[in-house]
Amino acid sequence: MKQSDVPQCIELWKTTGMRIAAFEREKKECLAMLKMNYTSCFVAISDKKIIGSVFGTFNGRRGWIYHLAVHNNWQKKGIGLLLMEKTEQALAKQKVTKIILAVHISNLKVIPFYEKLGYVIMPDALLFEKGLSGNK
Ligand SMILES: CC(C)(COP(=O)(O)OP(=O)(O)OC[C@H]1O[C@@H](n2cnc3c(N)ncnc32)[C@H](O)[C@@H]1OP(=O)(O)O)[C@@H](O)C(=O)NCCC(=O)NCCS
């Protein structure tokens, strides 16, 4: 993924129904994520158009995957699988030992996809969040 791909990725995410932030915030955060993880974030391209995306990130402790998406017209053709494989290989090169990803409660239909790739629902963890009020 290149920095200039990010606006087109945001348009892609909108069409897949993914939950994303407002454009400017999404762009800023994704550019920052890409800068820190440029070897493990990928796009899938067809006819010069972005049809898939994934951010593989490493925070020194764990790998986290964000914004995996494949354009609706291109789903179920193995592109999601390919993006995940590339990301895992890139994170493995950085000696990441475990990858974590979150699935929104409204999107449980993707569970079989991740299970097919060997991901398991963590039996002993919940995600917590806290907004930092100065940084909206
Ligand atoms: C989830 C997503 C990325 C999968 O991408 P994809 O390109 O359609 O997946 P693939 O074609 O590589 O599928 C790989 C395998 O998973 C299966 N699979 C994919 N989506 C599935 C689903 N919703 N339910 C059951 N199995 C599914 C495929 O059938 C395939 O199995 P097979 O090899 O036995 O045929 C895609 O559906 C998507 O972009 N969804 C909208 C955005 C989203 O929800 N992203 C995930 C955020 S957590």
The ligand as an SDF file (V2000), in Angstrom:
LIG
                    3D

 48 50  0  0  0  0  0  0  0  0999 V2000
  -14.2900  -10.8640    4.7980 C   0  0  0  0  0  0  0  0  0  0  0  0
  -13.7870  -10.6100    3.3830 C   0  0  0  0  0  0  0  0  0  0  0  0
  -12.5420   -9.7520    3.4180 C   0  0  0  0  0  0  0  0  0  0  0  0
  -13.4510  -11.9800    2.7280 C   0  0  0  0  0  0  0  0  0  0  0  0
  -12.8230  -11.7280    1.4820 O   0  0  0  0  0  0  0  0  0  0  0  0
  -13.0340  -12.6780    0.2240 P   0  0  0  0  0  0  0  0  0  0  0  0
  -12.1030  -12.2420   -0.8370 O   0  0  0  0  0  0  0  0  0  0  0  0
  -14.4820  -12.7390   -0.1260 O   0  0  0  0  0  0  0  0  0  0  0  0
  -12.6190  -14.0940    0.8350 O   0  0  0  0  0  0  0  0  0  0  0  0
  -11.9760  -15.3240    0.0390 P   0  0  0  0  0  0  0  0  0  0  0  0
  -12.6260  -15.4540   -1.2920 O   0  0  0  0  0  0  0  0  0  0  0  0
  -10.4870  -15.2100    0.0570 O   0  0  0  0  0  0  0  0  0  0  0  0
  -12.4580  -16.4940    0.9880 O   0  0  0  0  0  0  0  0  0  0  0  0
  -11.5900  -17.4400    1.5620 C   0  0  0  0  0  0  0  0  0  0  0  0
  -12.4350  -18.5460    2.1020 C   0  0  0  0  0  0  0  0  0  0  0  0
  -13.3520  -18.0710    3.0850 O   0  0  0  0  0  0  0  0  0  0  0  0
  -14.6920  -18.3250    2.6750 C   0  0  0  0  0  0  0  0  0  0  0  0
  -15.5370  -17.1860    3.0050 N   0  0  0  0  0  0  0  0  0  0  0  0
  -15.3770  -15.9190    2.6360 C   0  0  0  0  0  0  0  0  0  0  0  0
  -16.3700  -15.1450    3.1390 N   0  0  0  0  0  0  0  0  0  0  0  0
  -17.1590  -15.9940    3.8320 C   0  0  0  0  0  0  0  0  0  0  0  0
  -18.3460  -15.8310    4.5860 C   0  0  0  0  0  0  0  0  0  0  0  0
  -18.9340  -14.6150    4.7370 N   0  0  0  0  0  0  0  0  0  0  0  0
  -18.8960  -16.9200    5.1750 N   0  0  0  0  0  0  0  0  0  0  0  0
  -18.3330  -18.1610    5.0260 C   0  0  0  0  0  0  0  0  0  0  0  0
  -17.1960  -18.3720    4.3320 N   0  0  0  0  0  0  0  0  0  0  0  0
  -16.6300  -17.3110    3.7520 C   0  0  0  0  0  0  0  0  0  0  0  0
  -14.6290  -18.5000    1.1650 C   0  0  0  0  0  0  0  0  0  0  0  0
  -15.7120  -19.2800    0.6950 O   0  0  0  0  0  0  0  0  0  0  0  0
  -13.3000  -19.1830    0.9950 C   0  0  0  0  0  0  0  0  0  0  0  0
  -13.3850  -20.5540    1.2830 O   0  0  0  0  0  0  0  0  0  0  0  0
  -13.0280  -21.6410    0.1480 P   0  0  0  0  0  0  0  0  0  0  0  0
  -11.5810  -21.4200   -0.1720 O   0  0  0  0  0  0  0  0  0  0  0  0
  -13.3020  -22.9310    0.8250 O   0  0  0  0  0  0  0  0  0  0  0  0
  -13.9480  -21.3210   -0.9700 O   0  0  0  0  0  0  0  0  0  0  0  0
  -14.8750   -9.9490    2.5030 C   0  0  0  0  0  0  0  0  0  0  0  0
  -16.0670  -10.6860    2.6300 O   0  0  0  0  0  0  0  0  0  0  0  0
  -15.1570   -8.4850    2.8480 C   0  0  0  0  0  0  0  0  0  0  0  0
  -14.4640   -7.5850    2.4000 O   0  0  0  0  0  0  0  0  0  0  0  0
  -16.2140   -8.2200    3.6400 N   0  0  0  0  0  0  0  0  0  0  0  0
  -16.5930   -6.8350    3.9570 C   0  0  0  0  0  0  0  0  0  0  0  0
  -15.6060   -6.1470    4.8610 C   0  0  0  0  0  0  0  0  0  0  0  0
  -15.3810   -6.9340    6.1360 C   0  0  0  0  0  0  0  0  0  0  0  0
  -16.3300   -7.3820    6.7710 O   0  0  0  0  0  0  0  0  0  0  0  0
  -14.1180   -7.1110    6.5060 N   0  0  0  0  0  0  0  0  0  0  0  0
  -13.7300   -7.8370    7.7100 C   0  0  0  0  0  0  0  0  0  0  0  0
  -13.6400   -6.8990    8.8610 C   0  0  0  0  0  0  0  0  0  0  0  0
  -13.3310   -7.8070   10.3690 S   0  0  0  0  0  0  0  0  0  0  0  0
  1  2  1  0
  2  3  1  0
  2  4  1  0
  2 36  1  0
  4  5  1  0
  5  6  1  0
  6  7  2  0
  6  8  1  0
  6  9  1  0
  9 10  1  0
 10 11  2  0
 10 12  1  0
 10 13  1  0
 13 14  1  0
 14 15  1  0
 15 16  1  0
 15 30  1  0
 16 17  1  0
 17 18  1  0
 17 28  1  0
 18 19  1  0
 18 27  1  0
 19 20  2  0
 20 21  1  0
 21 22  1  0
 21 27  2  0
 22 23  1  0
 22 24  2  0
 24 25  1  0
 25 26  2  0
 26 27  1  0
 28 29  1  0
 28 30  1  0
 30 31  1  0
 31 32  1  0
 32 33  2  0
 32 34  1  0
 32 35  1  0
 36 37  1  0
 36 38  1  0
 38 39  2  0
 38 40  1  0
 40 41  1  0
 41 42  1  0
 42 43  1  0
 43 44  2  0
 43 45  1  0
 45 46  1  0
 46 47  1  0
 47 48  1  0
M  END
$$$$
